[in-house]
């Protein structure tokens, strides 16, 4: 009753921010992401009748009570489905900093969903896995798949209505790159979960944000279909700015950016004016993800290497979906 | 036919951003400001029949053709009203950096309106001066008055409908301070004029921004009336964040902040959590204006003095309206 899985993190090009069903993690809007080949989580799960409690060792650390309880509740979903009641030992490692806006929960719950169901003797379809992973963390529904992935918003109260599907696989556009720029390893102040609930409840802009998503999704899907990089980058950057503008106007205001985030955002605009075709996207943390094509990668890396405030960069292509290892 | 005037700059606590009548400079929303005692413009105007062209010397510099033409058109309003057609020599000095988000046009056009009308032999009422100054720069309508000032939005096409009035004079709340923090002396990339037109035309959030102004104005007026500083600070900071969120979502995105702006914004939130009661407001430039009361001023100055990225700070109280000198 043991299995291990690897799942890649994903980065949303059209963002998810806000739940219409907090119990089922069903979002107000559909979102679109690319799964990344260089940021991943490896998780092993063993159900064992001799254990009296679940044990979670994540990045060599024991979890807090609230994290432990959240993970145990997630395993209960698997146990109930498999008809077992054994406790589990879960060991999980990210190859990148946790909870710093690098989508660790997307790869984490996708890997856990796959490893836990397999260890429990279940064989879920990708769609079933996506629905299960969603209940651990919304963005994890997308990391079940590789390449370019759409997560359908579905309906509140209807568990099976909200899941991800693959639009294009990881080999579709090999020239497309996401350069993850790591500015700072600190944990962020406000979790995505608390931040999005607060934004939905208090930002006067939240409904407008939602009202613009369908057009952004249409533009991004068209850009992907025709491999029109400029349209993709413009749409993704604008969608990111709208999400952060909505966060900024929550009460209290949520500012996930730090000074280096803004410095890099402004440099990216400047570089673009100098014909280096790069766009940014930023999630609920300070890190900046730069979108570019292979043709501009070396010039971009040279520019980034001259910036003293950058700790590390990770050049990603589209990666594969969650798999057993 | 010569006169000199001094006018103080003002800082909006409820912001002006966007014109419903670009010819008359009539705004979409009413705004509320405090006139500052330490940032001012002194302007002298002489109409002289021997001049063949208007001459403008502003901070010891000759103006560009477009700036020259804008200023000459403003003087034409005065000449038409006075029934004269002499050209003028205008000498104007700010005691602070121009066009860096420090509201130089507010004090500049208020001083010019007063000096030019007086030199032309006119004696305008404060209301008439406010209407005239507005046509040079919207925020200048407020700098005609001292203390706390409200600029009524009025109606498009109706010149006399949009003017400022004084809510409380400069002696009303002596403990109230605005600490202007100068981070950078560079001129901003996008003028307020271009930035606001672009925001109105392209931001999906612009209408929501407008829809929230009346409540912000009501809250701020109540806070002022009862000298409730926390309510004033919270309302002003939220209003500022909404304006910047609206700018961020214009196409192209307008980011008036720089890295130091964001660093200081985050520190201000942190200091507030440590019971230093300070709030920020930011205009169309990187500088940060910190709102506080006398009781916290020394602690605030000590904190600011420890920050290496600050070039200068100017501690302001509410100042007087435009006057002849």
Interface residues (C-beta under 8 A of the other chain):
Chain A: X204 X205 X207 X208 X211 X212 X237 X238 X241 X242 X244 X245 X246 X248 X249 X251 X252 X253 X255 X257 X258 X259 X260 X261 X262 X263 X265 X266 X269
Chain B: X204 X205 X207 X208 X211 X212 X237 X238 X241 X242 X244 X245 X246 X248 X249 X251 X252 X253 X255 X257 X258 X259 X260 X261 X262 X263 X265 X266 X269
